[in-house]
Amino acid sequence: MAVKLGLALGSGGARGWCHIGVLRALEEESLAPDMICGASMGSLVGAAYVSGVLDPLEDFARSISQVTVARMLDVNIASGGLIEGKSIDRKLRSLGFKPSFSDLDKPFLAVASDLYAGCEVWLREGDLVKAVRASIGIPGILSPVWHQERWLLDGGMSNPVPVSGCRALGAHITIAVNPNSRVFTPTRAAEEIVDGPEFGLETLIDAAPVALKPALKSYLAPKKKSRRKPPGYMDVLTNSINFMTDQIRRSRLAGDPPNIMVDLNLGHMSILDFGNAAEAIDQGYAAMKEKIPLLRSMI
């Protein structure tokens, strides 16, 4: 019986670019996964791989600049998030993602979270890009998506590293990739905070409609009255998401551990640091390479 290899790609925002490097390492070793399950950014990279467009996605990721990000920020606070995400949808389709799950050559599962039912949702049919868009809906940043009669948000809220999905699809060996290892640094609170906007915040404000800019600056921008400012909006939001998903991940993996765990040390990157793809990809490649001997011993 042929051993089926499953790959569970975890959430992590921009840190999730590391999944590209993981897939490159597996391809190089002729150990391509038989199935992929992804949450949030893991679903985006996984869907690109099973669509056969990992190359265009990597080219795009490595080319991202502040200008690129600004052009894709369709700010609309009334959408349920700061960013509506229609530009992201169009960009993914332009890269050549397959139209539907039924067009894929390999089993693929995208994890999302039902906003009102409070449960994990496995997406395996219908519009592929819409499923990915739902899975990457970072709460408070990207708007929720109405899909399959539900309002869906980020898969990291319910199953940040979906090992369970790979097992359900029939994987004998599951590799789990966690982009969020070593995210928390207790000493950071004691560091001197430099005046100025947080990462990504200036770009977000610049991309907003003219009528919204004054309100966004007033609401989101950190104050400069004290030497040690309280955390700003984006810092509170992103670190709260980090904390939530870390706790969920620990609980889920304790009950359903993978055969091989690939942990990435990308804690210095923000979940919105999309312009730092090269480092994340390179680290993903190196981390997976280190696990190849262990993987081969199991096959």
C-alpha positions in Angstrom: 0.0 0.0 0.0 1.3 3.4 -1.0 1.8 5.8 1.9 -0.3 8.9 1.6 1.4 12.1 2.7 -0.8 14.9 4.0 0.4 18.5 4.5 -1.3 20.8 7.0 -0.5 24.4 6.4 -1.1 26.7 9.3 -2.4 30.3 9.7 -0.1 33.2 10.4 -0.8 36.0 8.0 2.3 37.2 6.2 4.4 34.6 8.1 2.5 32.0 6.0 4.6 32.8 3.0 6.9 30.2 4.6 4.6 27.5 3.2 6.0 28.2 -0.3 9.4 27.3 0.9 8.1 24.1 2.5 6.5 23.0 -0.7 9.7 23.8 -2.7 11.7 21.6 -0.3 9.3 18.7 -0.6 9.2 19.0 -4.4 13.0 19.1 -4.6 13.1 15.8 -2.6 10.4 14.2 -4.8 8.1 14.1 -1.7 5.1 16.0 -3.0 2.1 15.8 -0.7 -0.9 13.7 -1.7 -3.3 16.1 -0.1 -3.2 19.6 1.5 -5.3 21.2 4.2 -4.9 24.9 4.9 -6.1 27.5 7.4 -5.9 31.2 6.5 -2.6 31.9 4.7 -2.0 28.1 4.6 -5.2 27.8 2.5 -4.0 30.5 0.0 -0.6 28.9 -0.6 -2.1 25.4 -0.6 -4.7 26.3 -3.1 -2.1 27.9 -5.3 -0.1 24.6 -5.2 -3.0 22.3 -6.1 -4.0 24.9 -8.8 -0.5 24.6 -10.4 0.2 28.3 -9.9 2.8 28.3 -7.1 5.3 29.9 -9.4 3.2 33.0 -10.1 2.2 33.3 -6.5 5.9 33.2 -5.4 6.8 35.8 -8.0 4.0 38.0 -6.7 5.0 37.5 -3.1 8.6 38.3 -3.6 7.6 41.5 -5.6 5.3 42.9 -3.0 6.0 46.5 -1.8 4.2 49.1 0.2 2.8 50.4 -3.1 1.5 47.0 -4.0 -0.2 46.6 -0.6 -1.7 50.1 -0.9 -3.3 49.3 -4.3 -5.0 46.2 -2.9 -6.5 47.9 0.2 -10.1 48.6 -0.6 -11.0 50.2 2.7 -14.6 49.8 3.7 -15.3 49.9 7.4 -19.0 49.1 6.7 -18.0 45.7 5.3 -17.3 44.2 8.7 -13.5 44.7 8.5 -11.2 47.6 7.6 -10.6 46.0 4.2 -13.4 44.6 2.0 -11.1 42.3 0.1 -12.5 42.5 -3.4 -9.1 43.5 -4.8 -7.5 40.4 -3.1 -10.2 38.2 -4.8 -9.4 39.7 -8.2 -5.7 39.3 -7.7 -6.0 35.6 -6.8 -8.1 34.9 -9.9 -5.6 36.8 -12.1 -2.8 34.5 -10.9 -4.7 31.5 -12.4 -6.3 29.7 -9.4 -8.6 26.9 -10.5 -12.2 28.0 -10.7 -13.5 25.1 -8.5 -12.5 22.4 -6.1 -13.7 19.9 -8.7 -11.0 21.1 -11.1 -8.1 20.1 -8.8 -5.9 17.1 -9.3 -5.3 16.6 -5.6 -7.6 16.6 -2.5 -7.6 20.1 -0.9 -9.5 21.4 2.1 -9.7 25.0 3.3 -10.6 25.7 6.9 -12.8 28.7 7.8 -14.8 29.7 10.9 -18.6 30.3 11.1 -19.0 33.8 12.6 -22.4 33.1 14.2 -22.4 29.3 14.7 -19.0 29.5 16.4 -17.7 26.4 14.7 -15.0 25.2 12.3 -16.1 24.8 8.6 -14.3 22.6 6.1 -14.6 23.9 2.5 -14.2 21.2 -0.2 -16.5 22.2 -3.0 -17.6 25.2 -5.1 -15.7 28.3 -5.9 -12.0 27.8 -4.9 -11.0 31.5 -4.6 -14.1 32.3 -2.6 -13.2 29.5 -0.2 -9.7 30.8 0.2 -10.9 34.4 0.6 -13.2 33.2 3.5 -10.3 31.3 5.1 -8.0 34.3 5.1 -10.6 36.7 6.6 -8.5 38.0 9.5 -11.0 39.3 12.0 -11.0 43.1 12.4 -8.9 43.5 9.2 -10.6 41.6 6.4 -14.4 41.5 6.0 -16.2 38.2 6.5 -17.4 36.4 3.4 -21.0 35.1 2.8 -20.4 31.6 1.4 -22.4 28.5 1.5 -25.2 30.2 3.5 -22.8 31.3 6.3 -20.7 34.3 7.3 -17.2 33.0 7.3 -14.0 34.3 8.8 -10.4 33.2 9.3 -9.8 29.5 9.7 -7.1 30.2 12.3 -9.8 31.1 14.7 -11.0 27.4 14.9 -8.2 25.2 13.6 -4.9 27.0 13.0 -3.0 24.0 11.8 -5.5 21.6 10.4 -4.0 18.2 11.0 -7.4 16.7 11.6 -8.4 17.6 8.0 -5.5 15.7 6.6 -6.4 12.6 8.7 -10.0 12.9 7.5 -8.8 12.9 3.9 -6.9 9.7 4.4 -3.3 10.8 5.1 -1.1 8.1 6.7 1.7 10.6 7.5 0.9 14.2 8.3 3.4 17.1 8.2 2.1 20.2 10.1 3.7 23.6 9.5 3.3 26.2 12.2 4.5 29.7 11.1 3.8 31.1 14.6 6.4 29.5 16.7 8.2 31.9 19.1 5.8 34.7 18.4 5.6 36.0 21.9 8.5 38.0 23.4 7.8 39.1 27.0 10.7 41.7 26.9 9.0 43.6 24.2 6.7 45.5 26.6 9.8 46.9 28.4 11.4 48.3 25.2 11.3 52.0 24.3 8.6 52.6 21.8 9.5 54.9 18.9 7.0 57.6 17.9 5.3 57.1 14.6 2.7 55.0 12.9 2.7 51.2 13.3 3.7 48.9 10.5 1.0 48.8 7.8 -1.1 51.6 9.4 0.3 54.4 7.3 -0.2 52.4 4.1 -3.8 51.6 5.2 -4.6 55.3 5.9 -3.0 56.5 2.6 -5.1 54.0 0.7 -8.4 55.1 2.3 -10.9 57.3 0.5 -10.2 61.0 1.1 -13.3 61.4 3.2 -12.3 58.6 5.5 -8.7 59.6 6.2 -9.3 62.1 9.0 -11.5 59.6 10.9 -9.0 56.8 10.4 -6.1 58.9 11.5 -7.9 60.0 14.6 -9.2 56.5 15.5 -6.2 54.3 14.5 -3.1 56.3 14.8 -1.1 56.0 18.1 -1.0 59.1 20.3 2.3 61.0 20.9 1.5 62.7 24.3 3.5 60.4 26.5 7.0 59.0 26.3 5.7 55.4 26.7 2.6 55.1 24.6 0.0 52.4 25.1 -0.2 49.8 22.3 -1.9 51.1 19.1 -5.0 49.6 17.4 -3.1 47.3 15.0 -0.7 46.1 17.6 -3.5 45.2 20.0 -5.5 43.5 17.2 -2.6 41.5 15.7 -1.2 40.4 19.1 -4.7 39.4 20.3 -5.1 37.2 17.2 -1.6 35.7 17.8 -2.6 34.9 21.4 -5.9 33.4 20.4 -4.6 31.2 17.6 -1.6 30.1 19.7 -3.9 28.8 22.5 -6.2 27.1 20.0 -3.3 25.5 18.2 -1.8 24.1 21.3 -5.1 22.6 22.3 -5.9 21.1 18.9 -2.4 19.6 18.3 -2.3 18.1 21.8 -5.4 16.1 20.9 -4.4 15.3 17.3 -0.6 15.6 16.9 1.1 15.4 13.5 3.7 12.8 12.6 6.1 15.7 11.8 6.0 19.2 13.2 7.7 22.0 11.3 8.0 25.1 13.5 9.1 28.4 12.1 10.9 31.2 14.0 9.2 34.2 12.4 8.0 36.0 15.6 9.8 39.2 14.5 7.4 39.5 11.5 3.9 41.0 11.9 1.0 39.1 10.4 0.7 42.1 8.1 4.4 42.1 7.0 3.6 40.9 3.5 6.6 42.7 2.0 9.0 40.4 3.8 8.1 37.2 1.8 11.6 36.3 0.8 12.8 35.7 4.4 9.7 33.7 5.2 10.0 31.5 2.1 13.7 30.9 2.7 13.0 29.9 6.3 10.2 27.6 5.3 12.5 25.8 2.8 15.3 25.4 5.4 13.0 24.2 8.2 11.4 21.6 5.9 14.8 20.4 4.7 15.8 19.7 8.3 12.9 17.3 8.6 13.5 15.4 5.4 15.6 12.6 7.1 12.8 12.0 9.6 10.2 12.0 6.9 12.1 9.5 4.8 12.5 7.2 7.9 8.7 7.0 8.1 7.9 6.2 4.5 
